[in-house]
Amino acid sequence: MIRELKKPDIDEAAGIWLDTNIKAHDFIPMQYWQDNFNSVKQMFLQAEIYVFDNDEVIQGFIGLNDNYIAGIFVSHKAQSQGIGKLLLDFVKNRKEELYLSVYQKNTRAICFYQREGFEIQSENMDENTEEKEYVMIWKK
């Protein structure tokens, strides 16, 4: 089931955020994600976040800021089961256009977004990590 994030969900969702970022971005020092953990957790309350839960266990979530996808995060145990696609389709039904940034070295994510109709629009540098990233866009 997909639903809005509730305050009691924050610790569970933040744990998925940390674990997923560390595993998906092994080219960025783990310390970077750990250092940003608490500030990201605080931002969860202000963000538009939808979680996928199965028997009251959060297996993934998508975070939005207007039409910007801040990220799709699926727990390691639940990956490759279509949860990311379900979350993305959920927000596609609510928006006319979506965009996101993805690290160029995260080829798995780039392939996923391209398969889901996103196109690379531009390239830039993430100043925090000094990693190149693509800006990708999807239009209904």
N, C-alpha and C positions, 0 to 999 in steps of 0.2 A: 504494500500500500504506500502511496506517495502522499505526504501531508506536510504542512508547515512545521518548521523547527519550533520546539517549545523550550522554555528555559531549562527544564530538567534534562533535556537532550544534549546540552552544550558539552559536557565532559566527554560523553561518548563520541560525539561528532568531532570534537577537537582531537581526540586520540586517533581517529581515522585520518584526519587531516595531517597530523604529524607523521604517522606511520607511512601513509601513501606518498607524501612528499619525499621522505627519506629514501624509500625504495625506488620511486620513479625518477628521482633526480640524483643519482649517485655521483654525478659530476659536480655537485654542489656540496660543500662540507656540511655534515650533519649538524654541526654547531649552529649554522645559519638558521635552520628550521627550529631548533631548540630555543635559540635566542628570541625568535619571533612568536613562539607558541602562545605566551600569555596575552600579547597584544592582539593576535588573531582571535583568540578566544573572546576577548572583550568586544571585538567587531562583530561577532556572530549575532549579538543582540540587535545591532542596527541593520544587518544585511537581510536581504530576501533569500531565505534558505528553505529548500524543500528536501525532506529526507525520504528515503525508501526504507521502510521497516518491515520486518518479517517476524511475526510473533513478538512484537515490542522490542526487537533487537534492530538497531540501526545498522544497515548494511552499506549505505552510501548516502551521499547528498550532493546537491548542486547549489552553488552560491551565486547570486546575481546582485548587480548594482545597476539598476535600470535595465539596459539592454546588454550590459557587459557581463559575461560569464567569468566570475572570479575563479571558478574551478569546479570540476566534477571529481569527486573522491569516492572510491568504492573500497571497502575493506579488502585486504589481501585475500581472505578466504572466500569472498564473494565475487572476485573478479572473473571476467570472461563468462558471465551468466546473463548478460543483457541488461544489467541494472543501469549502467551508464547511459545506454541508449534509451531506456525507459525514462530516466530523469531528463535527458535532453529533449525527447519527444514531448514530455510534459510541459516544458517551458516553451518549446516551439509553438505549441498550441495557444500560448498566451501572448506571444510577441510576434511582430511583423519582421523584425530584424534582430540578429544577435551578433556579437563579436567577442573576441577573446584574444589573449596573448598566450603563446605556447613556446617553450624553449625549443630551439632548433635541434638540440640533441635528444629531445624526447620524441623519437620517431614513431613510437607506438601511438602516442596521443595524436600526432599529426595525421597519421593514417586513419585513425578513428574519426577525427573531425572531417577529413576529406571524404571519407565514406558516407558521412552524414550530411554532406552538401556544403560544407564550409570551404571557402577559397582563400588562399593566401593573398593578402592585400599589400602588405609591406613588411619590412624587416627593420628591427631596431635593437638596441642594447638595453638590457635590464641593468640599470645603474647600481642596484643593490648587490647583484651577483656577478656583474660584468659578463653575463652570458647573452649570446645573441638569441633573439626570439622573433617569431612571426606573429603578425596581427592577422587573424583570420576572421572572415565575415560570412554570415548566412542570411539570406533574404527569402521570405515566404514566396 
